[in-house]
Amino acid sequence: MSTDYTYDEQGQFFPYFVLVITGLVTLPTTYSLLRPSKDPQNTAPRIKSDFQPDHADLIDGQRRKQKRRELKTKRMLTTFAGWLLMAYMVYLMVVTARITPKIWDPYEVLGISRSADEKAIKSHYRRLSITHHPDKRQPDVAKNETVETINDEWVDITKAFKTLTDEEIRNNYLQHGHPDGKQSFSIGIALPQFIVTEGNGKYVLLLYGALLGVLLPYLVGRWWYGTQRVTREKVLVSTAGKLFREYNEEIDAGGVIGALSAGDEYQEVLKGNKAELGLGTVEKKITTKGQSTPMISGMAEKDREKLQDLDGGLRRKILALLWAYLGRVELDDRTLDDEKFEVAPTALALSESFIAIALAYGNMKPLLSALYARQHLIQAIPPRSSPLLQLPNMTPAAISAAEGGNSKKHISLQTFMKSPDHIRQKQVVGSGLLTQAQYKVAIQTASQIPALVVEKAFFKVQGERHVIPNSLVSLIIKGRIIPPGTRNIPAINEKDLLDKDPPETTKASQEVEEKRIQPPLAHAPYLARDHAPRWYLFLGDSKQGKIAVPPPQTPFTTFDKPVFDDQGQPTFNMQTLKMQFGAPPQVGEYKFVMHLVCDSYVGLDTKLEVTLMVEDPAKAEEIDEDEDISEPEEDSLAGQMQALKGNANGVQTSKKSRKAQSVDDEDDSGSDTEGDEAETESETDTDTDTDEE
């Protein structure tokens, strides 16, 4: 018995092989292209506003440019080519004639019925010997018959006759499917024969060498070095090193802006001679005296000195463009204005790396400065400027009028919106200020900003009454989204301020709970990107200026309940934010300053003093046995036996009587049932002080 290897000469198997291999690559890439995006920038609602900033066409152009960069062009081309190849293979499978191997059948060879007995078989064989024996049959040229074909046919007839009449040969046929016993078999390989045809071997070897020796190492190396070039924040390692050198403990928001200009990513923005082209024009514009500031760009003197200390080149121009963007300075050159809007999103991306560096050092001021710098970059307003610049159409003149002209401290957005409408109009609407239409757009936009107002902050250990050393503590924030200027705010339901331990849920219910609600995208008309607001929550030690508990690795971007209804009105639902950390190892009272910072809007941050009480485990409240052990039901056997036992002793042990007695005792003592109810639902809350500064 031998084995033969045959190649797919007719091409009936090769398309199946190629279809499977191509599908293993094409189907996953197709899914990755078509699956819905989970990026908040692509799924969150938007604030409705008709405001169009200056150079809106340049900003929209930068957004389209970024979307083109984000397009997975190579993956799309690969997927398209894969589907074309798969379609061609299906076409070959349809049009290629299938060759079905013929099974040797003695009845078919003799041309008799399977029900024929041995006598009929012998009779039929004798008749065939008269007509098909080579000595009695002449080749028919018209049928392309030769002597060899006639001999082969007679041999086949004889073999079929012996198979049906000879016992030994018949057994071979029944066991092995052939009268001669075991036969050699062939293995078909789904590759075209030209691959192994003599003379093509060197080309096949060259192809394998190119795939395994060149292409595969190139792809693996590119992937590896690509992952090593960037940090976890997707910033170049070289840029992270420069930001590290720019860090200092006393840095402010303006200093962070200066540090962000050191990134190597800007080399892709300003290539070639663009690095210095127009630098003098930009510097002259941003250092011009402003209407209400020493410089129109909002730079402080130390920021100007920082700029002048830099050598001419890419970084100096980037920093000048960033201040032009923050000050909304008109550069009178479309190319420079376009570059101004292009560098801002890059600086915003680099700020995440600076935040990571600040967290590594553990100092509170640099972290806050980095978060404030993000706010200013998103809203395109310089540090130390009025928060009212976040509103559409607001000008320095209108802001000065709103602040009374001589105010040394800027008023917040909330303070401005709390004023009655007629007073606001009287302040900012008029000649040289805002028109009525501009004022209306500004107020409509402000009424949609998702300002998170903290109603309560406390510490809790899930399933426990007290916080003990080294336990896993949760800082729980209860708050509502209340846009600035909102009227008729409903009162707080005290039950909403409680935090109940989550019950054990099924997988299906957990999937429902995972559906979080996204607030609207940040209203940032000057930023050439869509940005979803993020809330950073952390605890600090105000005495040492250190970060006591860093913010979660993933900032808060969603809420557990709807923020706005279908008409765009606030729902005032109580939202819950939780941050877990390990309790201190020592018993005592720990005071922290809680910071809740929104990176998308200026002046909407929350700062509270909170106190964590860590108690001795020995003093933790014990659970009453009566609450832990359930009483037997009266109609059960155990209940009846207990009742008989109690009656024998002259004691009534009925569950109902005990419940009635308990109610009477409560009435006699005059206890506050509402307080008891609150304690029952939130019995694990620790005693914490939340004093807003």
C-alpha positions in Angstrom: 0.0 0.0 0.0 1.3 3.4 -1.0 0.3 7.0 -0.5 0.1 9.5 -3.4 0.0 13.3 -2.9 -1.9 15.1 -5.6 -2.2 18.8 -6.2 -5.3 20.7 -7.2 -4.9 20.7 -10.9 -8.5 21.5 -11.7 -8.7 24.3 -9.0 -11.8 22.8 -7.2 -10.2 22.9 -3.7 -7.8 25.8 -3.9 -10.6 28.5 -3.7 -11.9 27.0 -0.4 -8.4 27.2 1.1 -7.9 30.8 0.1 -11.5 31.7 1.2 -10.9 30.4 4.7 -7.5 32.0 5.1 -8.7 35.4 3.8 -11.8 35.3 5.9 -9.8 34.8 9.1 -8.3 38.3 8.4 -11.1 40.0 6.7 -14.0 39.3 9.0 -12.3 40.6 12.2 -11.1 43.8 10.4 -14.6 44.3 9.0 -16.1 44.0 12.5 -13.5 46.5 13.9 -14.5 49.0 11.2 -18.3 48.6 11.6 -18.8 48.2 15.3 -20.3 51.3 17.0 -17.8 53.5 18.6 -17.7 53.7 22.4 -15.7 57.0 22.4 -17.7 59.6 24.3 -16.8 62.2 21.7 -18.8 60.2 19.1 -21.8 59.2 21.2 -22.5 62.1 23.6 -25.2 64.7 22.9 -24.3 68.3 22.2 -25.2 71.6 23.6 -27.5 73.5 21.3 -26.1 76.8 20.2 -26.1 78.9 17.1 -22.9 80.7 17.9 -20.3 80.8 15.2 -16.8 82.0 16.3 -14.5 84.0 14.1 -12.6 81.8 11.6 -15.2 79.1 12.0 -14.2 77.8 8.6 -10.6 77.3 9.8 -11.8 75.5 12.9 -14.1 73.2 10.9 -11.2 72.5 8.5 -9.0 71.4 11.3 -11.7 69.1 12.6 -12.1 67.5 9.2 -8.4 67.2 9.0 -8.3 65.4 12.3 -11.1 63.0 11.2 -9.1 62.2 8.1 -6.1 61.3 10.3 -8.3 59.1 12.5 -9.7 57.2 9.5 -8.3 53.7 9.4 -7.3 54.0 5.8 -4.9 51.0 5.7 -7.4 48.8 7.5 -10.2 49.9 5.2 -8.0 49.1 2.1 -7.1 45.7 3.6 -10.7 44.9 4.3 -11.8 46.0 0.8 -9.1 43.9 -0.8 -10.0 40.9 1.4 -13.7 41.1 0.4 -12.7 41.3 -3.3 -10.5 38.2 -3.0 -13.2 36.3 -1.1 -15.8 37.2 -3.8 -13.4 36.0 -6.5 -12.9 32.7 -4.7 -16.7 32.2 -4.4 -16.9 32.9 -8.1 -14.3 30.2 -8.8 -16.2 27.8 -6.6 -19.3 28.3 -8.5 -17.9 28.1 -12.1 -15.4 25.3 -11.5 -16.7 21.9 -12.5 -16.5 19.5 -9.6 -14.9 16.2 -10.1 -16.5 13.5 -8.1 -14.4 10.4 -7.6 -16.1 7.3 -9.1 -16.7 4.4 -6.8 -16.0 0.9 -8.3 -19.2 -1.1 -8.3 -19.3 -4.7 -9.8 -23.0 -4.6 -10.4 -22.6 -1.4 -12.4 -19.7 -2.9 -14.4 -21.7 -5.9 -15.3 -24.8 -3.9 -15.9 -27.1 -6.1 -13.7 -29.5 -5.5 -10.9 -28.3 -5.9 -7.3 -31.1 -8.4 -6.8 -29.7 -10.8 -9.3 -28.7 -14.3 -8.0 -25.5 -16.2 -8.9 -27.2 -18.1 -11.7 -28.4 -14.8 -13.4 -24.9 -13.3 -12.9 -23.2 -16.3 -14.6 -25.7 -16.2 -17.4 -25.2 -12.5 -18.0 -21.4 -13.0 -17.9 -21.6 -15.6 -20.6 -23.6 -13.2 -22.8 -21.0 -10.4 -22.2 -18.2 -12.8 -23.2 -19.7 -13.2 -26.6 -19.9 -9.5 -27.2 -17.0 -8.0 -25.2 -14.3 -10.6 -25.2 -11.2 -9.1 -26.9 -11.0 -12.1 -29.3 -14.5 -11.4 -30.5 -14.6 -7.6 -30.5 -13.0 -5.3 -32.9 -12.1 -1.6 -32.0 -14.6 1.0 -33.2 -12.7 4.0 -34.5 -15.9 6.2 -34.3 -16.0 5.6 -30.5 -12.2 6.1 -30.1 -11.8 2.5 -29.1 -8.4 0.7 -29.1 -7.2 -2.7 -28.3 -6.0 -1.6 -25.0 -9.3 0.0 -23.9 -11.1 -3.2 -25.0 -8.7 -5.3 -22.9 -9.1 -3.1 -19.9 -12.8 -3.2 -20.1 -12.8 -7.0 -20.3 -10.5 -7.2 -17.3 -12.8 -5.0 -15.4 -15.8 -7.2 -16.3 -13.9 -10.4 -15.3 -12.9 -8.8 -12.0 -16.5 -7.8 -11.3 -17.8 -11.3 -12.1 -15.2 -12.9 -9.8 -16.1 -10.4 -7.1 -19.7 -11.6 -7.2 -19.1 -15.3 -7.5 -15.7 -16.1 -5.8 -16.0 -16.1 -2.0 -12.5 -14.9 -1.2 -12.5 -12.1 -3.7 -16.0 -11.1 -2.5 -14.7 -10.8 1.1 -11.9 -8.5 -0.1 -14.4 -6.3 -1.8 -16.7 -6.1 1.2 -13.8 -5.4 3.7 -11.7 -3.0 1.6 -13.9 -1.8 -1.1 -11.9 -3.5 -3.9 -11.5 -7.1 -5.0 -7.7 -6.9 -4.8 -7.8 -5.9 -1.1 -6.2 -2.8 0.4 -5.3 -0.2 -2.2 -3.1 2.8 -2.2 -4.8 6.2 -1.4 -4.0 9.7 -2.4 -4.1 12.9 -0.3 -5.2 16.0 -2.1 -3.4 19.3 -1.3 -5.5 22.5 -1.9 -2.7 24.2 -3.7 -2.3 24.7 -7.5 0.2 22.4 -9.1 2.2 25.3 -10.7 3.7 25.9 -7.2 5.7 22.7 -7.3 6.2 22.5 -11.0 9.8 22.1 -12.0 11.4 25.5 -12.4 9.0 27.4 -10.0 10.6 26.2 -6.8 13.1 29.0 -6.6 10.3 31.6 -6.9 8.3 29.9 -4.2 11.4 29.8 -2.0 11.9 33.5 -2.6 8.3 34.3 -1.7 8.6 32.4 1.6 11.9 34.1 2.3 10.3 37.5 1.7 7.3 36.7 3.9 9.0 35.1 6.8 12.4 36.8 6.7 11.4 40.4 5.7 7.7 41.2 6.0 7.0 39.4 9.3 10.0 40.8 11.2 9.2 44.2 9.8 5.6 44.1 11.0 6.5 42.7 14.5 9.4 45.3 14.8 7.1 48.1 13.8 4.5 47.1 16.3 7.1 46.7 19.1 8.9 49.9 18.6 5.6 51.7 18.0 4.5 50.7 21.5 7.8 51.7 23.0 7.8 55.1 21.4 4.7 56.3 23.4 3.7 56.3 27.0 0.4 55.1 28.4 -1.1 58.6 27.8 -0.1 58.1 24.0 2.5 60.8 24.2 6.0 60.3 22.8 8.5 59.2 25.3 10.8 62.0 24.3 8.0 64.5 24.9 7.3 63.0 28.4 11.0 63.5 29.2 10.9 67.1 28.3 7.7 67.7 30.3 9.4 66.0 33.2 12.2 68.5 33.1 9.7 71.4 32.9 8.0 70.3 36.1 8.4 72.3 39.3 6.4 72.4 42.5 5.3 76.0 42.2 4.2 75.9 38.6 0.9 77.7 37.8 -1.5 77.3 34.8 0.6 79.7 32.7 3.7 77.8 33.5 2.0 74.6 32.4 1.1 76.2 29.0 4.8 77.0 28.6 5.8 73.4 29.5 3.3 72.0 27.0 5.1 73.8 24.1 8.0 71.5 24.5 6.4 68.5 22.8 8.0 66.8 19.8 4.5 66.1 18.4 4.4 69.7 17.0 7.0 68.7 14.5 4.2 67.1 12.5 2.2 70.4 12.7 4.9 72.8 11.6 7.2 71.1 9.1 10.1 72.7 7.3 10.2 76.4 7.2 6.9 76.7 9.0 8.8 76.4 12.3 9.9 80.1 12.2 7.8 81.6 9.5 5.6 84.4 10.9 7.1 84.2 14.4 7.8 87.9 14.6 4.2 88.7 13.6 2.7 86.4 16.2 4.9 87.8 19.0 4.1 91.4 18.1 0.4 90.6 18.1 0.3 88.8 21.4 2.3 91.4 23.4 0.1 94.3 22.3 -1.6 96.0 25.2 -5.1 94.7 25.8 -8.3 96.5 26.7 -8.4 95.2 30.3 -5.1 93.4 30.6 -1.4 94.3 30.2 -1.2 92.2 27.0 -4.1 91.3 24.7 -3.2 87.6 24.9 -3.6 87.5 28.7 0.0 86.7 29.3 1.6 87.7 32.6 5.0 89.3 32.6 6.7 86.0 33.6 5.0 84.3 30.7 6.4 86.9 28.3 9.9 86.4 29.9 9.5 82.6 29.4 8.8 83.2 25.7 11.7 85.6 25.2 14.1 83.2 27.0 13.5 80.6 24.3 15.7 80.4 21.3 14.1 81.1 18.0 12.6 78.0 16.4 9.8 75.6 16.7 9.1 75.7 20.4 9.1 79.5 20.5 6.6 79.7 17.7 4.4 77.0 19.3 4.3 78.9 22.6 3.5 82.1 20.8 0.7 80.4 18.9 -0.7 78.9 22.1 -1.0 82.3 23.7 -2.6 83.7 20.5 -5.1 80.9 20.8 -5.8 81.5 24.4 -6.2 85.2 24.0 -8.2 84.8 20.8 -5.8 87.2 19.1 -6.5 88.1 15.5 -3.2 87.5 13.6 -4.4 89.0 10.3 -2.9 86.0 8.4 -5.0 82.9 7.6 -2.1 80.6 7.6 -1.0 81.7 11.1 -4.6 81.7 12.4 -5.0 78.1 11.0 -1.8 77.1 12.8 -3.1 78.7 16.0 -6.2 76.5 16.0 -4.1 73.4 15.0 -1.6 73.5 17.9 -4.2 73.8 20.7 -5.6 70.2 20.5 -2.0 68.9 20.6 -1.3 70.8 23.7 -4.5 69.5 25.3 -3.4 65.9 24.6 0.1 66.6 26.1 -1.6 67.9 29.3 -2.6 64.3 30.2 1.1 63.4 30.4 1.8 66.4 32.6 -1.0 65.3 34.9 0.5 61.9 35.2 3.9 63.5 36.1 2.2 65.7 38.7 0.5 62.6 40.2 3.8 60.8 40.3 5.3 63.6 42.4 2.2 63.8 44.6 2.1 67.6 44.9 -1.3 69.2 44.8 -0.5 72.6 43.2 1.0 71.3 40.0 -1.9 68.9 39.6 -4.4 71.7 40.0 -2.4 73.9 37.6 -2.5 71.2 35.0 -6.2 70.7 35.3 -6.8 74.5 35.1 -4.6 74.6 32.0 -6.9 72.0 30.4 -9.9 74.2 31.2 -8.3 77.2 29.6 -7.2 75.3 26.5 -10.7 73.8 26.0 -12.4 77.2 26.4 -9.7 79.2 24.7 -9.4 81.8 27.5 -6.1 82.8 29.1 -5.4 82.1 32.8 -6.5 84.7 35.3 -9.2 85.9 32.9 -13.0 86.1 33.5 -15.0 82.8 33.4 -17.7 84.8 31.6 -15.5 84.5 28.4 -16.8 80.9 28.2 -20.2 82.3 27.1 -20.7 83.0 23.4 -20.4 86.7 22.2 -19.0 87.9 25.6 -16.5 90.6 25.1 -14.1 92.3 27.6 -16.3 95.4 27.5 -19.4 93.4 28.4 -17.6 91.6 31.1 -16.3 94.8 32.6 -19.9 96.2 32.6 -21.2 93.0 34.3 -18.5 93.2 37.0 -19.2 96.9 37.7 -16.1 98.3 36.0 -13.9 98.4 39.1 -14.1 94.9 40.3 -10.7 93.5 41.4 -12.0 90.0 41.3 -13.8 88.3 38.4 -17.3 87.1 39.1 -18.1 83.5 38.5 -20.5 82.2 35.9 -22.9 81.1 38.6 -22.9 84.5 40.2 -23.6 86.2 36.9 -26.4 83.8 36.1 -28.0 84.1 39.5 -28.8 87.7 38.8 -32.4 88.5 37.6 -32.6 88.6 33.8 -33.6 92.2 33.6 -30.5 93.2 35.7 -28.2 91.1 33.4 -29.6 92.7 30.3 -29.2 96.1 31.8 -25.5 95.4 32.5 -24.4 93.7 29.2 -26.8 94.8 26.5 -26.3 98.1 24.9 -24.2 100.2 22.6 -20.6 98.8 22.4 -21.7 95.8 24.4 -24.0 92.9 23.3 -27.1 93.0 21.1 -30.3 91.4 22.3 -29.8 88.4 20.0 -26.2 87.9 21.2 -27.3 88.1 24.8 -30.0 85.5 24.2 -27.5 83.0 22.6 -25.1 83.5 25.6 -27.8 82.8 28.2 -29.2 79.8 26.3 -25.7 78.3 26.2 -25.1 78.9 29.9 -28.4 77.2 30.8 -27.1 74.0 29.2 -23.7 73.7 30.9 -23.7 70.6 33.1 -22.5 72.0 36.4 -22.2 69.3 39.1 -23.3 70.7 42.4 -22.2 68.5 45.4 -24.9 68.0 47.9 -23.2 65.6 50.3 -19.8 63.9 50.6 -19.0 61.1 53.1 -16.9 58.0 53.6 -18.2 54.4 53.8 -17.1 50.8 54.0 -19.5 48.6 52.1 -21.4 46.2 54.5 -19.9 47.8 57.6 -21.0 50.3 60.2 -17.6 51.9 60.8 -14.3 52.5 59.1 -11.5 50.5 60.6 -7.8 50.5 59.9 -6.7 49.2 56.5 -10.3 48.7 55.3 -11.4 49.5 51.8 -13.1 52.9 52.0 -15.3 54.6 49.5 -15.6 58.3 49.2 -19.1 58.8 48.0 -20.2 62.0 46.3 -23.9 62.8 46.0 -24.7 65.7 43.6 -27.0 67.1 41.0 -26.4 68.6 37.6 -27.8 72.1 37.9 -26.9 74.4 35.0 -26.0 78.0 36.0 -29.0 80.3 36.3 -31.6 77.5 36.8 -34.7 78.5 38.6 -37.3 76.5 40.6 -34.8 73.9 41.8 -36.7 71.1 43.6 -35.9 70.4 47.2 -33.5 67.5 48.0 -35.1 64.2 48.9 -33.1 63.1 52.0 -33.4 59.4 50.9 -31.5 60.2 47.8 -28.5 61.2 49.9 -28.3 57.7 51.4 -26.1 55.1 49.9 -27.4 51.5 50.0 -25.1 48.5 49.5 -25.7 47.1 46.1 -27.6 43.7 46.2 -26.3 40.6 44.5 -27.4 40.9 40.9 -27.5 38.7 37.9 -25.4 39.1 34.9 -28.3 40.6 32.9 -29.0 43.2 35.6 -25.3 44.1 35.8 -25.3 44.8 32.0 -28.3 47.1 32.5 -26.4 48.9 35.3 -23.4 49.4 33.1 -25.4 51.6 30.7 -24.2 55.0 31.9 -25.5 58.4 30.9 -23.2 60.8 29.1 -23.5 64.5 29.7 -23.3 66.9 26.6 -20.0 67.5 25.0 -18.1 70.5 26.2 -19.2 73.7 24.5 -15.8 74.7 23.1 -16.4 76.5 19.8 -12.7 77.5 19.4 -11.3 74.0 20.1 -10.9 72.0 16.8 -11.9 68.8 18.6 -15.0 67.3 20.2 -14.3 66.9 23.9 -16.3 65.0 26.5 -16.2 66.6 30.0 -14.2 64.8 32.7 -14.4 65.1 36.4 -11.3 64.5 38.5 -11.9 63.6 42.1 -9.0 63.5 44.7 -8.2 64.2 48.3 -5.4 66.5 49.4 -3.6 67.5 52.5 -3.8 71.3 52.7 -1.1 71.6 55.3 1.6 69.8 53.4 0.3 70.5 49.9 0.3 66.9 49.0 -2.1 64.6 47.3 -3.5 62.2 49.9 -5.7 60.1 47.6 -5.0 60.5 43.8 -7.9 60.5 41.4 -9.1 57.3 39.8 -7.1 56.2 36.8 -10.1 56.8 34.6 -11.8 60.1 35.3 -15.6 60.3 35.7 -17.2 60.9 32.3 -20.7 59.4 32.8 -23.5 59.4 35.4 -25.9 56.7 36.6 -29.1 58.7 35.9 -30.3 61.0 33.1 -28.9 64.5 33.2 -31.4 66.2 30.9 -34.8 65.2 29.6 -36.0 65.0 26.0 -36.8 68.7 26.0 -33.3 69.6 27.2 -34.4 70.5 30.7 -32.3 69.4 33.8 -33.8 66.4 35.6 -32.2 67.2 39.0 -31.5 63.5 39.5 -29.2 62.7 42.4 -26.0 61.4 40.8 -23.5 59.2 42.7 -19.7 59.2 42.2 -17.5 56.7 44.1 -13.8 56.5 44.7 -12.2 53.7 46.6 -8.9 53.7 48.6 -7.3 52.0 51.5 -8.0 53.5 55.0 -5.0 54.6 57.1 -3.4 51.9 59.2 -3.8 53.9 62.4 -6.9 54.8 64.4 -7.7 58.5 64.4 -9.3 61.5 62.8 -8.0 62.5 59.3 -9.0 65.7 57.7 -8.7 66.1 53.9 -9.6 68.7 51.3 -11.7 67.2 48.6 -11.3 68.5 45.1 -13.8 67.8 42.3 -12.5 69.5 39.1 -14.2 69.5 35.8 -11.6 69.8 33.0 -14.0 71.4 30.5 -15.3 74.6 32.2 -13.7 77.3 34.3 -15.0 78.0 37.7 -17.3 75.0 38.1 -15.0 73.2 40.6 -15.9 72.0 44.1 -13.7 72.2 47.1 -14.8 70.7 50.5 -13.3 69.8 53.8 -14.1 66.2 54.7 -13.1 64.2 57.8 -12.5 60.5 57.9 -12.9 58.8 61.3 -10.9 55.5 61.6 -12.1 53.6 64.6 -10.7 50.8 66.7 -12.1 47.4 65.5 -12.8 46.5 69.2 -15.2 49.4 69.5 -17.1 48.6 66.3 -20.8 48.1 66.9 -21.8 44.5 67.3 -24.8 43.1 65.5 -27.7 42.0 67.8 -28.3 38.3 67.7 -32.0 38.9 67.6 -31.5 40.7 64.3 -29.4 37.9 62.9 -31.5 34.8 64.0 -35.0 34.6 62.5 -38.0 33.6 64.6 -39.9 30.5 63.4 -43.3 31.0 61.9 -46.3 30.4 64.2 -48.0 27.9 61.8 -44.8 25.8 61.5 -44.0 22.8 63.8 -41.1 24.6 65.4 -43.3 27.6 66.0 -46.0 25.6 67.7 -43.5 23.8 69.9 -42.0 27.1 70.9 -45.5 28.5 71.7 -46.3 25.5 73.8 -43.0 25.8 75.7 -43.7 29.5 76.3 -47.2 28.9 77.5 -46.0 26.2 79.9 -43.8 28.8 81.5 -46.5 31.4 81.5 -44.8 33.5 78.9 -46.3 34.6 75.6 -43.8 34.1 72.8 -46.0 34.9 69.9 -44.1 36.8 67.1 -47.1 39.1 66.6 -47.2 39.9 70.4 -43.5 40.6 70.4 -43.9 42.9 67.5 -46.8 44.7 69.2 -44.8 45.0 72.4 -41.9 46.5 70.4 -44.2 49.0 68.8 -45.6 49.9 72.3 -42.1 50.4 73.6 -41.2 52.6 70.7 -44.3 54.7 71.3 -43.5 55.0 75.0 -40.0 56.1 74.4 -41.0 58.7 71.8 -38.3 57.7 69.3 -37.9 59.4 66.0 -38.9 56.8 63.4 -37.6 58.9 60.5 -34.2 58.9 62.1 -34.4 55.2 62.7 -35.3 54.6 59.1 -32.4 56.7 57.9 -30.0 54.9 60.2 -31.3 51.5 58.9 -30.8 52.5 55.2 -27.4 54.1 55.7 -26.1 52.4 58.8 -22.5 52.0 57.3 -21.9 55.7 56.9 -19.1 57.1 58.9 -19.2 60.4 60.8 -17.7 62.8 58.4 -17.7 66.6 58.3 -18.4 68.2 54.9 -17.8 71.9 55.2 -17.8 73.8 52.0 -15.1 76.5 51.8 
